[in-house]
Amino acid sequence: MTRMPPDDRLSWDRIRLREEVLDDIDEEIELELDDVRLGTQEDCDPLDFRKTYFRELLRLQGELVKLQDWVKETGHRLVVICEGRDAAGKGGVIKRITQRLNPRICRVAALPAPNDRERTQWYFQRYVSHLPAAGEIVLFDRSWYNRAGVERVMDFCTDAEYEEFFRSVPEFERMLVRSGIQIIKYWFSISDDEQELRFRARMEDPLKQWKLSPMDLESRRRWEAYTLAKEIMLERSNIVEAPWWIVPAVNKKKARLNCISHLLSQVPYEEIEKPEVILPERVFNPDYLRQPVPDDMIVPEVY
């Protein structure tokens, strides 16, 4: 692979670091967009992708709400697995999927490292309790594929356990599908240079430093080992009942839109008719007296 000259590389890194900061700002803007509707496709500057991004994100999130209603109405059970290297953008996609959905219907499973008791259980056991019931969506922010990735690369499992995983995982997933659970598996793909840039951006941002664990830093050193582990995983666990889908994720915003759009295309949802919501009249009682709130209970108006 051809490398840029040092000066050009430094300039490019500064540009990308600025984009990282803008992306963080955009995340906050997204939360304020409920009452904002951007222009139509015709009056949108095609060069201004951020405007396109916000408009499309709102549209796709509207479709996710329809999907949620359909899942609840039909009792569908959906599992979405999000895998990828550290800093690949899995959490960002999951955040945009769940941002406007009911957490009682759509929830995230992000399991920590297994404890001593869990290490003695059947490997899949701790994941089973997080599977969806009827009318639920579960997004796994990393999943049972930890064994094929981090556990393999960091020597947290034996060769026998690793091979047993690949013997078991196709049958485990086929069993879930036969029981009525739909499984959609995504691998978020970023380049070597992009991961390095995102790690450096986290190192320089006090609000993001918590995202960098010693394990993340070690994964950077073992890039090639992770690549091999990923290639083996995709080859040995890509089954017809639950295939892998690769999301190009160097561009975060495009990855989010593309992944959500693809997810919607994989579920045969329909818009559910809902009864009209009518706000009831407020009841006024002539003998009702509102009690004063003590001043020392009021949050100070600093702003």
Disulfide bonds with the S-S distance in Angstrom:
none
